Amino acid sequence: MKNSENSSTGAVVRSLVLGGRGFIGTHLIDALLDQGHAVRCFDRPNVVALGDSHAKHPGFELYEGDFTSEADISEALRDCDICYHLVSTTLPKSSNADPVFDVESNLVATIRLLTLALKSGVKKVIFVSSGGTVYGDPIQVPIPETHPTDPVCSYGIAKLAIEKYLALFHRLHGLDYTVLRLANPFGEGQRTHASQGAVAVFLGKVLRDEPIEIWGDGSVVRDYIHVADVVQALLAALEPSRQEHVFNIGSGHGHSLNEVLDTIEKITGRVANRQYLSGRGFDVPVSVLNIDRAKSALGWAPTVSFEQGMEQFSMWLLEKPASRIA
């Protein structure tokens, strides 16, 4: 969508961002507002926003509620044209501990969301899926969207099931959708004390001079993409879908955990205190996404290199170290 107006009515497009107080959601809301959208943010009560740059914007609304509540989601969807679904209640490494909770709070809640989206007249749902978990152990690298999907954690299974229900609602009811299978996003605004996000956690620990625990020998390779490039992909997904609905969104390149730490040391001039532990069974050795489909169909391509993104993130953290690193 090249501008903020609905071409058929001339009205301003209203976008709902579920999980809008999170890392990606905060950046996305800023970008949508910059494009002239009216934006409604939905998130849980008492979630501390990662940024407040848009809080007083005249086009911004904040709705608080429970993603699993039909009443709360129905109210949030009211008068919205686009729905960005960025909510996840679980993490890959912990989802297997309680798959029932994973299914109830993510899959069932999303099916309810799709049903309500139809009733409210939403034109398109854009869902953030997981390029790192839906494929399972890769049989080819980089991984294309046509690769077999055999997740090894409940998190990935739930994400994949949501993708299938989006396809079903499109087939049965004509609800347009786009799925973005993200690699590992990183960048400004990401919490350094979180339980996921190797770049943010490692960078924070190096700047705080804390030991870094590495599961395995550090050779695990992942695809890391800067949040600015993720947001551009999310904006590109606003266009009505054509033939394809599912896209890998990554850098197209892989970096091992050791290489991540090497880059951090180079940029910060500090030494990483590495502590190697036994490997984890659910960590696939290599995960790098093939992004050719997104380049051709969405007209999207990453523009921020890994080292450039790391430099920007590091500078952002060091601007207010007391609040961002400590």
C-alpha positions in Angstrom: 0.0 0.0 0.0 1.8 3.1 -1.3 -0.1 5.6 0.8 -2.4 5.8 3.8 -5.7 5.9 2.0 -8.1 3.2 1.0 -8.2 3.5 -2.8 -11.9 2.6 -3.0 -13.2 5.0 -0.3 -10.4 7.6 0.2 -10.6 6.9 3.9 -7.5 6.7 6.0 -6.4 3.1 6.6 -6.6 1.9 10.2 -4.1 -0.8 11.1 -4.4 -2.9 14.3 -1.1 -4.1 15.7 -1.5 -7.0 18.1 1.5 -7.0 20.4 2.3 -3.4 19.5 4.2 -2.7 22.7 6.9 -5.3 21.8 10.2 -4.9 20.0 9.0 -5.3 16.5 5.6 -3.8 17.2 7.0 -0.5 18.4 9.1 0.0 15.3 6.1 -1.0 13.1 3.7 1.4 14.7 6.2 4.3 14.2 6.5 3.3 10.5 2.8 3.0 9.9 2.2 6.4 11.6 4.9 7.9 9.4 3.0 6.6 6.3 -0.2 8.3 7.5 -2.1 5.3 8.9 -4.3 5.4 11.9 -2.8 2.8 14.2 -4.4 0.9 17.1 -2.0 -0.9 19.4 -3.3 -3.9 21.4 -1.3 -5.4 24.2 -1.7 -6.8 27.7 -2.2 -4.4 30.6 0.9 -3.3 32.4 3.3 -4.2 29.6 6.1 -1.6 29.6 6.4 -0.1 26.2 9.8 -0.3 24.6 9.3 3.2 23.1 6.9 6.0 23.6 7.7 8.1 20.5 4.2 7.6 19.1 2.2 7.7 22.4 0.9 11.3 21.8 0.5 11.0 18.0 -3.0 12.0 17.0 -3.3 8.9 14.8 -2.4 6.5 17.6 -4.8 4.5 19.9 -3.9 2.1 22.7 -6.2 -0.8 23.6 -5.3 -3.0 26.5 -6.7 -6.5 27.0 -6.3 -10.3 26.8 -5.5 -11.9 23.5 -7.6 -14.9 24.5 -10.7 -12.8 25.3 -13.3 -12.6 22.5 -14.7 -9.4 23.9 -11.3 -7.7 24.0 -10.3 -8.8 20.5 -13.7 -7.9 19.0 -13.4 -4.4 20.4 -9.8 -4.0 19.2 -10.8 -5.1 15.6 -13.6 -2.6 15.3 -13.3 -0.4 12.2 -9.9 -1.8 11.4 -8.8 -2.5 7.8 -5.5 -4.3 8.5 -4.6 -6.6 11.3 -0.9 -7.3 12.2 -0.6 -10.4 14.4 2.6 -10.2 16.3 1.4 -11.9 19.5 3.0 -15.1 21.0 2.6 -16.3 24.5 5.4 -18.8 24.4 9.1 -19.1 23.5 10.7 -21.9 21.4 12.8 -23.2 24.2 10.0 -23.5 26.7 7.0 -24.3 24.6 7.4 -28.1 24.8 7.0 -27.9 28.6 3.3 -27.1 28.2 2.0 -27.6 24.7 -1.6 -27.4 25.8 -1.1 -23.8 27.0 0.7 -23.1 23.7 -2.2 -24.4 21.6 -4.9 -22.8 23.8 -3.3 -19.3 24.1 -1.9 -19.1 20.6 -3.6 -21.4 18.1 -7.2 -21.4 19.5 -7.0 -17.7 20.2 -5.9 -17.0 16.7 -8.7 -19.0 15.2 -11.1 -16.9 17.3 -9.3 -13.8 16.0 -9.8 -14.8 12.4 -13.5 -15.5 13.0 -13.9 -12.1 14.6 -11.9 -10.4 11.8 -14.4 -11.7 9.2 -17.3 -10.3 11.2 -15.6 -6.9 11.6 -14.7 -6.6 8.0 -11.0 -6.7 8.2 -9.5 -6.8 4.7 -6.2 -8.5 5.5 -4.3 -10.3 8.3 -0.5 -10.2 8.3 1.0 -12.8 10.6 4.6 -13.0 11.9 5.6 -16.6 11.8 8.9 -18.3 12.6 11.5 -19.1 10.0 13.7 -20.5 12.6 11.3 -23.2 13.9 8.6 -24.1 11.3 11.1 -26.0 9.1 12.7 -28.2 11.8 16.1 -29.8 10.8 16.9 -28.4 7.4 17.7 -30.7 4.5 18.9 -27.8 2.4 20.4 -24.4 3.2 19.4 -21.7 2.5 15.9 -22.9 3.3 13.1 -22.1 0.7 9.5 -21.7 1.6 8.9 -25.1 -0.2 11.1 -26.9 2.3 9.4 -29.6 4.4 7.9 -28.3 7.6 8.7 -30.6 10.6 9.0 -28.4 13.7 10.8 -29.9 16.7 9.1 -27.6 19.3 5.5 -26.8 20.1 6.1 -23.2 19.3 6.9 -24.0 15.7 4.0 -26.4 15.4 1.6 -23.7 16.6 3.0 -21.2 14.2 2.6 -23.6 11.3 -0.9 -24.5 12.3 -1.8 -20.8 12.4 -0.5 -20.5 8.9 -2.7 -23.4 7.8 -5.8 -21.8 9.3 -5.0 -18.5 7.6 -5.0 -20.4 4.3 -8.2 -22.1 5.2 -10.0 -18.9 6.0 -8.8 -17.4 2.7 -10.1 -20.5 0.8 -13.4 -20.6 2.6 -14.1 -16.9 3.2 -11.8 -14.9 1.0 -9.9 -13.3 3.9 -6.6 -12.0 2.5 -3.4 -12.8 4.4 0.3 -12.7 4.3 2.7 -14.8 6.4 6.2 -13.6 7.1 8.5 -16.3 8.4 11.1 -14.2 10.2 14.6 -15.2 10.8 16.2 -13.8 14.1 15.4 -10.1 14.4 17.7 -7.8 16.3 18.3 -4.1 16.8 17.4 -0.9 18.7 14.7 -1.4 21.3 15.4 -5.1 21.9 15.7 -6.0 25.6 19.2 -7.2 26.6 17.8 -9.1 29.6 15.4 -11.2 27.7 15.4 -15.0 27.5 15.7 -15.0 23.7 17.5 -13.0 21.1 21.2 -14.0 21.1 22.5 -10.7 19.6 20.8 -8.5 22.3 21.6 -10.8 25.2 25.2 -11.2 24.1 25.7 -7.5 23.5 24.2 -6.6 26.8 26.4 -9.0 28.7 29.5 -7.9 27.0 28.7 -4.2 27.8 28.0 -5.2 31.4 31.1 -7.4 31.6 29.1 -10.5 32.4 29.8 -14.1 31.5 28.0 -15.4 28.4 26.7 -19.0 28.4 26.8 -20.7 25.1 24.9 -23.9 24.5 27.3 -26.2 22.6 30.6 -25.2 20.9 29.3 -21.9 19.4 29.1 -23.3 15.9 25.2 -23.1 15.7 24.5 -20.8 12.7 21.5 -18.5 12.5 20.1 -15.9 10.1 20.0 -12.5 11.8 18.1 -9.6 10.4 17.9 -6.0 11.6 14.5 -4.7 12.8 14.5 -1.9 10.2 14.5 -4.5 7.4 11.8 -6.5 9.2 9.6 -3.4 9.3 10.0 -2.8 5.6 8.9 -6.3 4.9 5.8 -5.8 7.1 5.0 -2.6 5.2 5.5 -4.4 1.9 2.9 -7.0 3.0 0.2 -4.4 3.1 -0.3 -4.8 -0.6 -3.1 -7.2 -1.6 -1.8 -10.7 -2.0 -1.3 -12.1 -5.4 -0.2 -15.7 -6.0 2.0 -16.2 -3.0 1.1 -15.7 0.7 4.1 -17.1 2.6 7.5 -15.4 2.6 10.8 -16.0 4.3 12.2 -12.8 5.8 15.9 -12.9 6.7 19.3 -11.6 5.6 20.0 -14.6 3.5 23.3 -15.1 5.3 24.2 -17.1 8.4 26.5 -16.3 11.4 27.6 -18.7 14.1 27.3 -17.7 17.8 31.1 -17.5 17.8 31.0 -15.1 14.9 28.3 -13.0 16.6 30.6 -12.6 19.6 33.6 -11.9 17.4 31.6 -9.0 15.8 30.5 -7.7 19.2 34.2 -7.7 20.4 35.3 -5.9 17.2 32.6 -3.2 17.5 32.8 -2.6 21.3 36.5 -3.2 21.8 35.7 -5.4 24.7 36.3 -9.1 25.4 33.5 -11.5 25.7 33.7 -13.9 28.6 32.5 -17.1 26.9 31.4 -20.1 28.9 30.5 -23.2 26.8 27.9 -25.6 28.0 26.4 -28.8 26.7 24.3 -28.4 23.6 20.5 -28.5 23.5 18.6 -31.1 21.6 16.1 -28.7 20.0 18.8 -26.4 18.5 19.2 -27.2 14.8 22.8 -26.8 13.6 22.2 -24.4 10.8 19.2 -22.2 9.9 19.5 -19.7 7.0 16.5 -18.6 5.0 16.2 -18.3 1.2 14.6 -14.9 0.6 14.3 -15.0 -3.2 10.5 -15.2 -3.1 10.2 -12.0 -1.0 12.6 -10.2 -3.3 10.6 -11.1 -6.4 7.0 -11.0 -5.1 7.2 -8.3 -2.5 9.9 -6.2 -4.0 11.7 -6.4 -0.7 15.3 -7.0 0.2 17.4 -6.4 3.3 19.5 -3.2 3.3 21.2 -3.3 6.7 24.3 -5.5 7.0 24.9 -7.6 10.1 27.9 -5.5 11.2 26.1 -2.2 10.4 23.0 -3.3 12.4 25.2 -4.3 15.3 27.0 -1.0 15.3 23.6 0.9 15.4 22.3 -1.3 18.2 25.5 -0.9 20.2 25.4 2.9 19.8 21.7 3.0 20.8 22.5 1.0 24.0 25.4 3.2 24.9 23.4 6.4 24.5 21.5 5.7 27.8 23.4 2.8 29.4 21.8 3.2 32.8 18.3 2.3 31.5 19.2 0.2 28.5 22.1 -2.0 29.6 22.0 -2.2 33.4 
